[in-house]
Amino acid sequence: MLLQQIFREEYIIYLNLVDTQMDSVKVTSVLADAIVSGLIDGTLERFGGVIRDTTTQQVVTWLRELEETPINLSKTEAILQLGSTASVLNLGISVMGFAVISKKLEKIEQNLKETQELLNKINRKIDLGYYANFRAALELAVNAFTMNKPENRRSSALQAINRFLEAEQHYLASVDEELEKNSQIINEYLLTLSLAYIAEVRCYLELGEFDTARRRFQECSKILRSRIQKYIEMLLTPNPAVYLHPQFKGKIDLSRLTRIYRWIDKTLDENAVFEMQRDNLFSLMQDENKWLNAIPPVIGNLPINWGFKLPWNSSKSDIYARLPQAMEIMESLIESDRRFEAYQLEVQAIDRLGISFNQWLQISPETETIPDGAKFMYITPQEPLEVEWEMGRWGDGGE
């Protein structure tokens, strides 16, 4: 009841876009009581940037940040579980403009530069040269969509798309190479690859090519998921029961581990995951050294507490110290994967509503109606929207 009272007051802005179906949605800067209740009792769930019916999978609300990087989420964080997982991706494709992508790319590049300074000491090189090409492609895209003549816009946009395709090929090769090396920079390259895909699709959306945008989302999602799953399987270690070690009591529980496994296989529940780990728990206690000797390099190479330390130490205490961070990385990757997939639903919604991408971008509550501290807007159709969950993997357990 407390959360329902917190979100009781609604600031509803009805849209009046001429000759569109936008009068069939409403925009609020707080969650409606019915949605709050559904999230509490489990009849609704958040999947990336959408809130959907747990049973029918119909979309009832889209989330969109009012600020590029939400902070101090307070009560909203609790109900949407947004603070429990971090992601470099925003909740909606509408928020992932070229300037935002460039800013996120800059942060990833800076992280890699800091890592490079340390890795130089052990003769390990990171290829940072292609980031300049990626940034140049983003600048080309920005310029393309500020041109007045349609033919010039399209020509320049296609040039930018070609540059993004080159970046995708480069970073996909980099991801696969780092996966083979079990390196500590796999995550950065996975995120860079996802940004390249988003930049390409954003061009198609700006051009009004919705069918191509949806097709590319499907193709790119399959590529990303296969690499993310391979990385997660590495981070789970040869004995995933280690994440249930007594020293992690109060930090990592069975429900967190189950959410990782449900992303891989939606049919699993907590009991099934526990049964999978029952024998592993005993084998870990009986011969801990066997597990330590089988630890993949990717675990030993994780910097403790997001800081950097050389030489990498693979002592027993340091290995255990890195596991909470490994759990956070897995959760972050799964959240990014879901947000990426939910972008396709957003494209479906725009197409179904019969509006342009530019009109979708303009949706916003009136400034004077936004309460202090509001970080999100919620776009709710008058009736739950039927969507096509692609690739047979859209119902993978939600949150």
GUMIDO-246438 format. One record per residue: residue number from 1; x, y, z of N, C-alpha, C in turn. Coordinates in steps of 0.02 Angstrom, whole numbers. Example, Ala and Ser with C-alpha at 12.3 -4.5 7.8 and 13.67 -1.06 7.14 Angstrom:
<pts>
1	660	-284	390	615	-225	390	660	-165	390
2	642	-112	354	684	-53	357	645	2	394
</pts>
This chain:
<pts>
1	41	-60	0	0	0	0	43	63	0
2	101	60	33	144	119	37	165	142	-32
3	188	95	-74	209	114	-141	150	140	-181
4	91	112	-171	33	137	-207	18	209	-187
5	26	225	-123	15	294	-101	68	340	-130
6	129	316	-134	183	357	-161	168	378	-232
7	141	332	-272	129	345	-342	57	364	-358
8	18	383	-306	-53	395	-318	-64	455	-363
9	-26	510	-353	-37	571	-391	-10	564	-462
10	-52	575	-512	-32	569	-582	-34	637	-616
11	15	647	-659	16	707	-700	8	683	-772
12	-54	685	-797	-69	655	-861	-72	709	-915
13	-36	697	-969	-37	742	-1025	-64	704	-1085
14	-124	723	-1110	-151	691	-1168	-123	725	-1230
15	-103	686	-1278	-71	712	-1338	-123	728	-1391
16	-114	782	-1425	-161	804	-1476	-124	816	-1542
17	-92	765	-1567	-58	771	-1631	-109	759	-1686
18	-115	806	-1731	-165	803	-1783	-150	746	-1832
19	-205	712	-1853	-201	660	-1903	-157	601	-1883
20	-152	587	-1819	-116	528	-1796	-159	491	-1746
21	-134	435	-1723	-170	396	-1672	-143	410	-1602
22	-108	465	-1594	-76	478	-1530	-126	495	-1475
23	-189	508	-1493	-238	519	-1441	-255	453	-1406
24	-226	397	-1429	-238	332	-1398	-186	316	-1345
25	-141	363	-1331	-92	353	-1277	-93	413	-1231
26	-68	404	-1172	-60	460	-1125	10	458	-1097
27	34	516	-1076	102	522	-1050	98	546	-978
28	132	511	-934	134	531	-864	205	536	-840
29	216	573	-788	283	577	-758	287	538	-693
30	233	502	-676	235	455	-620	196	393	-641
31	207	339	-607	173	277	-623	101	278	-599
32	56	252	-640	-15	247	-620	-23	194	-567
33	-74	201	-525	-87	154	-471	-93	82	-496
34	-129	74	-552	-140	6	-578	-75	-28	-597
35	-29	11	-625	36	-18	-645	78	-32	-583
36	76	12	-535	112	0	-472	88	-65	-440
37	21	-74	-437	-7	-135	-408	14	-196	-446
38	14	-192	-513	34	-249	-554	106	-269	-545
39	150	-219	-537	220	-234	-526	231	-265	-457
40	191	-244	-409	198	-271	-341	174	-343	-338
41	116	-358	-369	89	-426	-364	114	-474	-418
42	156	-448	-464	186	-492	-514	146	-503	-577
43	87	-471	-583	49	-478	-644	79	-437	-701
44	120	-388	-683	158	-349	-732	232	-356	-715
45	275	-346	-765	347	-349	-755	381	-302	-803
46	439	-278	-782	479	-235	-826	526	-278	-867
47	528	-265	-932	574	-300	-977	611	-245	-1015
48	672	-229	-993	707	-174	-1024	668	-109	-1014
49	650	-77	-1070	615	-14	-1067	540	-19	-1074
50	511	-78	-1065	439	-86	-1069	413	-120	-1006
51	350	-106	-989	315	-143	-937	263	-184	-973
52	262	-249	-961	219	-294	-998	178	-338	-951
53	124	-364	-977	83	-413	-941	122	-478	-936
54	130	-504	-877	171	-564	-867	143	-624	-905
55	77	-629	-911	46	-686	-943	38	-677	-1018
56	9	-621	-1039	-6	-611	-1110	52	-581	-1149
57	100	-552	-1113	158	-519	-1144	139	-454	-1180
58	77	-430	-1170	57	-367	-1200	93	-309	-1165
59	112	-259	-1204	146	-201	-1177	94	-153	-1148
60	104	-132	-1085	57	-85	-1054	87	-16	-1046
61	154	-11	-1047	187	55	-1039	257	51	-1067
62	278	107	-1097	348	115	-1116	380	165	-1067
63	443	151	-1049	480	196	-1005	528	239	-1047
64	536	300	-1026	585	343	-1059	615	390	-1008
65	681	396	-1008	714	442	-961	697	514	-978
66	684	553	-925	678	625	-933	747	658	-932
67	793	623	-900	863	645	-898	905	590	-928
68	961	609	-959	1003	560	-994	1030	507	-947
69	1050	528	-886	1077	480	-838	1039	488	-772
70	988	447	-761	949	454	-699	992	440	-637
71	985	482	-588	1019	472	-524	969	483	-468
72	985	459	-409	940	467	-351	869	447	-369
73	861	384	-389	796	361	-414	745	351	-359
74	766	349	-297	722	342	-239	668	289	-249
75	605	308	-241	550	259	-241	540	228	-309
76	553	266	-362	547	237	-429	595	180	-439
77	654	187	-411	704	134	-415	678	70	-384
78	644	76	-328	619	18	-292	567	-20	-333
79	519	16	-361	464	-19	-395	485	-46	-463
80	530	-12	-497	551	-34	-564	615	-76	-563
81	647	-81	-505	709	-120	-498	763	-94	-546
82	764	-29	-557	813	0	-603	881	8	-570
83	882	14	-504	945	24	-471	984	-40	-460
84	951	-98	-468	983	-162	-454	1028	-184	-511
85	1018	-156	-571	1060	-174	-628	1080	-111	-665
86	1143	-109	-684	1168	-51	-722	1173	-70	-795
87	1164	-20	-839	1171	-33	-910	1195	30	-944
88	1238	23	-993	1260	81	-1031	1206	105	-1079
89	1156	62	-1092	1102	79	-1139	1045	113	-1102
90	1014	162	-1135	955	194	-1107	895	148	-1115
91	839	167	-1084	781	124	-1084	745	121	-1151
92	753	173	-1193	718	173	-1257	763	195	-1313
93	750	169	-1373	789	189	-1432	779	264	-1445
94	722	291	-1424	708	362	-1435	756	407	-1396
95	786	380	-1343	833	419	-1302	905	409	-1327
96	916	359	-1369	983	343	-1392	999	381	-1457
97	1003	448	-1450	1022	489	-1507	1097	485	-1520
98	1119	514	-1575	1189	509	-1594	1234	543	-1543
99	1212	599	-1515	1252	634	-1464	1258	591	-1401
100	1204	558	-1382	1206	514	-1323	1253	455	-1335
101	1248	425	-1395	1292	369	-1412	1365	391	-1409
102	1379	451	-1435	1447	477	-1435	1473	486	-1364
103	1430	510	-1320	1450	520	-1250	1466	454	-1216
104	1425	404	-1229	1436	338	-1200	1499	306	-1229
105	1509	316	-1294	1569	290	-1326	1632	321	-1296
106	1629	385	-1282	1685	420	-1252	1703	391	-1184
107	1652	374	-1145	1665	346	-1079	1697	277	-1084
108	1672	236	-1131	1701	169	-1140	1774	175	-1163
109	1786	221	-1210	1854	231	-1235	1901	254	-1179
110	1876	297	-1135	1917	320	-1079	1934	263	-1032
111	1885	219	-1019	1898	161	-977	1952	116	-1007
112	1949	107	-1073	1999	66	-1106	2068	99	-1104
113	2070	165	-1109	2135	200	-1106	2167	190	-1037
114	2126	194	-985	2152	184	-917	2177	112	-909
115	2141	66	-938	2162	-4	-935	2226	-14	-975
116	2231	19	-1032	2289	11	-1075	2353	32	-1040
117	2350	86	-1000	2409	109	-964	2436	55	-918
118	2391	16	-890	2412	-38	-845	2434	-99	-883
119	2398	-115	-936	2415	-175	-975	2481	-168	-1012
120	2501	-106	-1026	2566	-95	-1058	2623	-125	-1017
121	2613	-128	-951	2665	-154	-907	2674	-229	-915
122	2623	-262	-944	2630	-334	-956	2627	-349	-1031
123	2646	-298	-1070	2652	-305	-1143	2586	-328	-1176
124	2530	-303	-1151	2465	-318	-1181	2437	-255	-1212
125	2425	-256	-1276	2404	-197	-1313	2328	-199	-1327
126	2298	-140	-1325	2228	-132	-1343	2223	-87	-1404
127	2185	-108	-1454	2177	-68	-1515	2123	-15	-1503
128	2145	47	-1495	2099	102	-1484	2090	146	-1546
129	2126	131	-1598	2126	174	-1657	2058	181	-1691
130	2017	128	-1689	1955	129	-1727	1901	171	-1694
131	1912	190	-1631	1862	232	-1598	1855	300	-1632
132	1911	325	-1660	1908	388	-1697	1864	382	-1759
133	1867	324	-1792	1824	313	-1850	1750	309	-1830
134	1737	278	-1775	1669	273	-1750	1641	342	-1734
135	1681	383	-1700	1658	451	-1684	1647	492	-1747
136	1689	482	-1797	1681	519	-1861	1615	499	-1895
137	1598	435	-1890	1535	411	-1919	1475	443	-1883
138	1480	450	-1817	1427	482	-1779	1419	555	-1799
139	1474	589	-1809	1471	659	-1831	1440	664	-1900
140	1456	617	-1944	1426	616	-2011	1351	607	-2006
141	1329	563	-1961	1257	551	-1953	1221	614	-1926
142	1252	647	-1878	1223	709	-1851	1215	761	-1907
143	1267	769	-1947	1264	817	-2002	1211	798	-2053
144	1205	732	-2066	1157	709	-2116	1086	729	-2098
145	1068	723	-2035	999	735	-2016	985	807	-1994
146	1034	851	-2009	1021	922	-2002	1017	956	-2070
147	1023	917	-2123	1018	944	-2191	945	955	-2210
148	932	1005	-2250	864	1022	-2269	839	982	-2329
149	881	970	-2378	859	935	-2438	856	859	-2425
150	799	828	-2437	790	757	-2425	842	713	-2459
151	860	730	-2521	909	690	-2558	978	693	-2525
152	995	751	-2498	1060	758	-2464	1060	721	-2397
153	1003	725	-2362	997	689	-2299	1006	615	-2309
154	972	588	-2359	974	516	-2371	1044	494	-2393
155	1074	533	-2438	1141	515	-2463	1192	514	-2406
156	1192	566	-2364	1240	569	-2309	1225	516	-2256
157	1160	502	-2245	1141	450	-2196	1166	382	-2218
158	1160	367	-2283	1184	303	-2308	1260	297	-2301
159	1295	354	-2310	1368	353	-2299	1383	337	-2226
160	1345	367	-2180	1356	354	-2109	1341	281	-2093
161	1288	254	-2123	1271	183	-2112	1328	138	-2133
162	1358	153	-2190	1415	113	-2214	1473	115	-2164
163	1484	174	-2134	1537	180	-2084	1520	140	-2021
164	1456	141	-2003	1436	101	-1944	1443	27	-1957
165	1428	5	-2018	1436	-66	-2036	1509	-87	-2030
166	1554	-43	-2051	1626	-57	-2044	1645	-63	-1970
167	1618	-17	-1929	1632	-20	-1857	1606	-85	-1827
168	1547	-106	-1849	1518	-169	-1823	1563	-228	-1838
169	1588	-231	-1899	1632	-287	-1919	1696	-286	-1877
170	1722	-226	-1867	1784	-220	-1828	1774	-242	-1756
171	1721	-217	-1724	1712	-232	-1653	1685	-302	-1641
172	1650	-331	-1689	1630	-401	-1682	1692	-445	-1683
173	1738	-430	-1727	1801	-468	-1728	1839	-458	-1663
174	1838	-398	-1636	1872	-384	-1572	1840	-422	-1515
175	1773	-425	-1513	1738	-463	-1461	1758	-536	-1464
176	1757	-565	-1523	1774	-636	-1530	1846	-649	-1510
177	1890	-603	-1527	1961	-610	-1509	1970	-608	-1433
178	1937	-560	-1400	1943	-554	-1328	1910	-612	-1292
179	1856	-639	-1320	1826	-699	-1290	1874	-757	-1292
180	1911	-764	-1346	1960	-818	-1351	2016	-809	-1299
181	2032	-746	-1285	2086	-731	-1238	2062	-730	-1166
182	1996	-735	-1154	1969	-730	-1086	1991	-665	-1053
183	1990	-611	-1090	2020	-549	-1065	1972	-509	-1022
184	2000	-457	-990	1961	-415	-945	1927	-357	-982
185	1932	-354	-1048	1901	-299	-1085	1845	-323	-1131
186	1822	-385	-1121	1767	-411	-1162	1705	-367	-1155
187	1690	-347	-1094	1630	-308	-1081	1630	-243	-1121
188	1687	-208	-1121	1691	-144	-1156	1680	-152	-1231
189	1707	-205	-1260	1698	-216	-1332	1626	-238	-1348
190	1595	-276	-1304	1525	-294	-1314	1481	-232	-1314
191	1493	-187	-1268	1453	-126	-1264	1466	-81	-1325
192	1529	-78	-1347	1545	-38	-1407	1509	-66	-1468
193	1508	-132	-1474	1474	-164	-1530	1399	-148	-1528
194	1369	-151	-1469	1298	-136	-1464	1284	-64	-1484
195	1328	-17	-1467	1319	53	-1486	1324	62	-1561
196	1368	24	-1593	1374	28	-1666	1310	4	-1699
197	1281	-50	-1673	1218	-75	-1700	1162	-23	-1691
198	1159	7	-1632	1106	56	-1618	1114	117	-1663
199	1175	139	-1675	1186	197	-1718	1161	183	-1789
200	1175	123	-1814	1152	104	-1881	1076	105	-1884
201	1044	72	-1836	971	67	-1837	939	135	-1827
202	970	177	-1787	943	245	-1776	940	282	-1843
203	989	272	-1887	987	303	-1953	926	281	-1992
204	912	215	-1991	854	190	-2027	789	220	-1999
205	786	229	-1933	726	258	-1903	718	330	-1924
206	773	367	-1924	770	437	-1945	748	443	-2018
207	765	392	-2059	745	391	-2129	674	364	-2139
208	643	340	-2085	576	312	-2091	575	241	-2117
209	631	206	-2116	636	137	-2141	625	89	-2083
210	563	82	-2062	547	42	-2002	559	-33	-2013
211	541	-58	-2072	551	-129	-2085	624	-148	-2082
212	666	-106	-2111	739	-119	-2109	765	-114	-2038
213	739	-65	-2000	761	-57	-1931	744	-119	-1890
214	683	-145	-1897	663	-205	-1860	705	-266	-1881
215	717	-273	-1946	757	-330	-1969	828	-327	-1940
216	858	-267	-1939	925	-261	-1913	927	-273	-1838
217	875	-251	-1802	872	-266	-1731	873	-341	-1719
218	834	-378	-1758	831	-450	-1751	900	-482	-1764
219	931	-462	-1819	996	-491	-1838	1049	-474	-1786
220	1051	-412	-1765	1103	-390	-1718	1092	-420	-1649
221	1029	-428	-1629	1014	-456	-1564	1040	-528	-1557
222	1032	-567	-1610	1057	-636	-1609	1133	-637	-1601
223	1167	-592	-1636	1240	-589	-1632	1262	-570	-1561
224	1231	-519	-1534	1249	-496	-1467	1235	-549	-1414
225	1176	-580	-1418	1158	-628	-1366	1206	-687	-1365
226	1225	-712	-1422	1270	-770	-1423	1336	-754	-1390
227	1362	-693	-1400	1425	-673	-1369	1416	-659	-1295
228	1361	-627	-1277	1348	-614	-1207	1342	-679	-1168
229	1307	-727	-1197	1298	-791	-1162	1365	-826	-1152
230	1408	-823	-1203	1474	-855	-1196	1513	-822	-1140
231	1509	-756	-1135	1545	-720	-1083	1516	-737	-1014
232	1450	-739	-1009	1418	-755	-945	1437	-825	-923
233	1439	-872	-969	1458	-940	-951	1530	-943	-924
234	1573	-900	-949	1641	-895	-922	1639	-869	-850
235	1599	-815	-840	1596	-784	-774	1563	-828	-722
236	1521	-875	-744	1490	-921	-696	1541	-970	-668
237	1598	-977	-700	1654	-1020	-680	1635	-1094	-688
238	1684	-1139	-685	1669	-1211	-691	1623	-1237	-637
239	1617	-1200	-581	1572	-1220	-527	1531	-1160	-505
240	1473	-1148	-537	1433	-1089	-520	1408	-1087	-448
241	1410	-1144	-414	1387	-1146	-344	1430	-1101	-300
242	1487	-1080	-324	1530	-1037	-284	1495	-971	-267
243	1448	-950	-309	1412	-888	-296	1365	-895	-236
244	1355	-957	-212	1314	-969	-153	1358	-982	-92
245	1422	-967	-97	1469	-977	-41	1446	-936	19
246	1455	-964	80	1432	-929	140	1459	-858	147
247	1517	-844	120	1545	-776	129	1506	-724	90
248	1462	-746	44	1422	-698	6	1351	-691	34
249	1340	-718	93	1274	-712	125	1256	-638	133
250	1196	-620	112	1176	-551	115	1196	-510	54
251	1237	-539	10	1259	-505	-50	1233	-540	-113
252	1245	-605	-117	1222	-644	-174	1180	-702	-148
253	1118	-705	-171	1074	-759	-149	1052	-802	-208
254	1012	-853	-193	990	-899	-246	947	-864	-298
255	909	-814	-277	866	-779	-326	908	-742	-378
256	964	-712	-357	1007	-677	-406	1037	-727	-455
257	1061	-783	-429	1089	-833	-474	1036	-862	-520
258	975	-870	-495	921	-896	-536	904	-849	-593
259	906	-784	-580	891	-736	-634	941	-741	-691
260	1003	-757	-674	1054	-768	-727	1035	-829	-769
261	1018	-883	-735	1002	-945	-771	936	-939	-809
262	888	-901	-783	825	-893	-819	834	-853	-884
263	884	-811	-886	899	-776	-949	924	-827	-1001
264	961	-877	-978	986	-929	-1024	930	-978	-1041
265	891	-997	-991	837	-1046	-1000	777	-1024	-959
266	725	-998	-991	668	-969	-957	627	-1021	-918
267	638	-1086	-929	599	-1138	-895	625	-1151	-824
268	683	-1125	-807	712	-1139	-741	682	-1095	-687
269	673	-1124	-628	653	-1086	-569	705	-1096	-515
270	694	-1067	-456	745	-1071	-403	758	-1143	-383
271	706	-1184	-379	716	-1254	-359	759	-1291	-411
272	745	-1278	-475	784	-1311	-528	857	-1290	-526
273	869	-1226	-514	938	-1201	-510	974	-1231	-450
274	938	-1236	-393	969	-1265	-334	987	-1338	-347
275	942	-1375	-380	957	-1445	-395	1018	-1451	-441
276	1024	-1403	-487	1082	-1403	-532	1147	-1394	-492
277	1143	-1357	-436	1203	-1340	-399	1213	-1382	-336
278	1166	-1428	-322	1171	-1468	-261	1238	-1505	-256
279	1254	-1543	-308	1317	-1581	-308	1378	-1534	-310
280	1369	-1478	-347	1424	-1430	-352	1443	-1401	-284
281	1394	-1390	-242	1407	-1363	-176	1452	-1409	-136
282	1438	-1474	-139	1478	-1522	-101	1548	-1530	-132
283	1551	-1531	-198	1617	-1539	-229	1661	-1479	-216
284	1631	-1419	-212	1669	-1359	-197	1699	-1362	-127
285	1659	-1385	-79	1683	-1389	-11	1735	-1444	-2
286	1728	-1498	-40	1774	-1554	-34	1841	-1541	-65
287	1842	-1505	-121	1905	-1492	-156	1904	-1422	-187
288	1912	-1372	-145	1910	-1303	-167	1968	-1288	-215
289	2025	-1319	-205	2083	-1307	-247	2070	-1327	-320
290	2030	-1379	-328	2014	-1401	-396	1977	-1346	-434
291	1931	-1313	-399	1895	-1257	-430	1941	-1199	-443
292	1984	-1183	-394	2030	-1127	-402	2076	-1137	-462
293	2099	-1198	-471	2145	-1212	-527	2110	-1209	-594
294	2043	-1216	-593	2005	-1216	-656	1975	-1148	-671
295	1988	-1098	-629	1959	-1031	-640	1982	-1003	-707
296	1937	-980	-749	1956	-951	-813	1993	-885	-802
297	2040	-868	-846	2078	-806	-839	2034	-744	-832
298	1974	-746	-862	1931	-687	-860	1913	-668	-788
299	1909	-717	-742	1894	-702	-672	1956	-673	-638
300	2012	-705	-648	2074	-681	-618	2094	-612	-642
301	2071	-593	-702	2090	-529	-731	2042	-473	-713
302	1987	-488	-679	1940	-435	-661	1973	-391	-607
303	1973	-325	-618	2000	-280	-567	1953	-278	-507
304	1980	-284	-447	1939	-286	-387	1906	-219	-376
305	1840	-222	-362	1801	-162	-345	1806	-108	-398
306	1809	-128	-460	1810	-82	-516	1872	-37	-517
307	1922	-55	-476	1985	-19	-478	2035	-62	-515
308	2095	-38	-524	2145	-76	-562	2205	-90	-518
309	2231	-150	-527	2285	-172	-484	2330	-218	-523
310	2394	-205	-524	2443	-248	-557	2499	-264	-509
311	2530	-323	-515	2510	-376	-562	2445	-409	-539
312	2409	-440	-588	2348	-474	-570	2364	-529	-520
313	2328	-531	-465	2339	-580	-413	2283	-631	-415
314	2300	-694	-420	2249	-747	-422	2249	-789	-359
315	2264	-758	-302	2260	-794	-239	2188	-809	-224
316	2177	-856	-178	2109	-876	-160	2067	-816	-137
317	2094	-774	-94	2056	-718	-68	2038	-668	-123
318	2085	-656	-169	2071	-609	-224	2020	-637	-273
319	2023	-702	-286	1973	-732	-331	1904	-723	-302
320	1895	-738	-238	1830	-730	-206	1808	-657	-205
321	1856	-612	-197	1839	-541	-195	1812	-516	-262
322	1831	-551	-316	1809	-529	-383	1740	-556	-401
323	1716	-606	-366	1652	-638	-386	1591	-591	-380
324	1585	-550	-328	1528	-503	-328	1528	-457	-389
325	1588	-436	-410	1591	-394	-470	1571	-433	-532
326	1592	-497	-535	1573	-539	-592	1497	-546	-595
327	1464	-553	-537	1391	-556	-536	1361	-492	-563
328	1388	-435	-543	1363	-370	-567	1371	-363	-642
329	1427	-388	-669	1438	-384	-741	1386	-427	-777
330	1373	-487	-752	1323	-530	-784	1254	-497	-784
331	1235	-468	-727	1170	-435	-722	1166	-375	-769
332	1221	-338	-773	1223	-280	-817	1216	-300	-890
333	1249	-353	-910	1245	-377	-979	1175	-400	-996
334	1143	-435	-950	1075	-458	-962	1027	-399	-968
335	1036	-349	-925	994	-289	-929	1004	-254	-997
336	1066	-248	-1019	1080	-217	-1084	1049	-257	-1140
337	1052	-323	-1136	1022	-365	-1187	947	-354	-1191
338	915	-350	-1134	842	-340	-1133	823	-271	-1159
339	862	-221	-1141	848	-154	-1166	856	-152	-1242
340	907	-185	-1267	919	-186	-1339	859	-219	-1374
341	836	-275	-1347	780	-310	-1378	715	-270	-1372
342	707	-235	-1316	646	-196	-1308	642	-138	-1357
343	700	-117	-1384	699	-64	-1435	657	-85	-1494
344	658	-150	-1511	619	-174	-1567	545	-165	-1555
345	524	-175	-1493	453	-165	-1475	434	-92	-1484
346	480	-48	-1468	467	23	-1476	456	40	-1550
347	496	10	-1593	488	21	-1665	420	-6	-1687
348	401	-64	-1662	335	-91	-1678	279	-43	-1657
349	286	-15	-1597	235	30	-1572	227	92	-1616
350	283	121	-1636	281	180	-1679	245	163	-1744
351	262	106	-1772	232	84	-1835	157	72	-1826
352	138	39	-1772	67	23	-1759	26	86	-1749
353	56	136	-1716	20	198	-1702	15	243	-1763
354	52	226	-1816	48	264	-1878	76	334	-1874
355	130	341	-1836	161	407	-1830	233	404	-1854
356	264	461	-1863	333	464	-1884	379	457	-1823
357	441	440	-1835	489	434	-1781	499	502	-1747
358	498	554	-1786	506	622	-1759	449	639	-1711
359	388	619	-1728	331	632	-1683	338	593	-1618
360	362	532	-1624	374	491	-1564	425	524	-1518
361	477	554	-1548	528	587	-1509	501	648	-1471
362	450	680	-1500	424	742	-1470	378	730	-1411
363	360	667	-1399	316	653	-1342	350	672	-1277
364	316	712	-1237	345	733	-1173	291	766	-1130
365	293	755	-1065	247	792	-1020	264	866	-1023
366	214	909	-1013	227	980	-1010	271	995	-950
367	320	1038	-960	371	1050	-909	341	1070	-842
368	289	1112	-843	262	1136	-781	224	1083	-741
369	212	1025	-772	175	973	-737	221	919	-707
370	284	924	-720	331	873	-697	349	886	-624
371	335	841	-578	351	852	-508	426	851	-496
372	448	884	-444	519	884	-427	544	813	-416
373	601	799	-443	632	733	-434	611	681	-485
374	564	697	-529	543	648	-579	600	635	-628
375	614	572	-640	669	553	-684	645	518	-747
376	581	498	-749	556	458	-805	489	484	-829
377	472	467	-890	405	476	-915	379	407	-935
378	313	400	-933	282	336	-947	230	346	-1002
379	238	310	-1057	193	316	-1114	147	255	-1113
380	84	266	-1102	37	211	-1091	-19	212	-1143
381	-27	158	-1182	-83	155	-1229	-148	146	-1192
382	-204	169	-1222	-269	161	-1189	-286	87	-1179
383	-263	45	-1225	-272	-27	-1219	-203	-60	-1226
384	-190	-114	-1187	-126	-149	-1194	-112	-167	-1267
385	-50	-159	-1288	-32	-167	-1358	-4	-237	-1371
386	-35	-271	-1420	-9	-335	-1443	54	-323	-1483
387	107	-360	-1468	169	-353	-1504	194	-421	-1526
388	238	-422	-1573	267	-484	-1598	334	-494	-1563
389	334	-541	-1515	396	-556	-1480	438	-600	-1525
390	493	-572	-1550	532	-605	-1602	578	-659	-1574
391	599	-702	-1619	655	-750	-1609	642	-801	-1556
392	579	-807	-1532	564	-859	-1484	598	-853	-1417
393	620	-793	-1400	656	-786	-1337	636	-724	-1299
394	577	-697	-1316	557	-636	-1283	526	-648	-1215
395	504	-707	-1201	474	-720	-1135	522	-753	-1089
396	584	-728	-1084	636	-763	-1047	637	-745	-973
397	580	-734	-945	578	-728	-873	574	-657	-847
398	579	-607	-891	572	-538	-868	620	-522	-812
399	595	-484	-763	637	-466	-707	630	-514	-649
</pts>
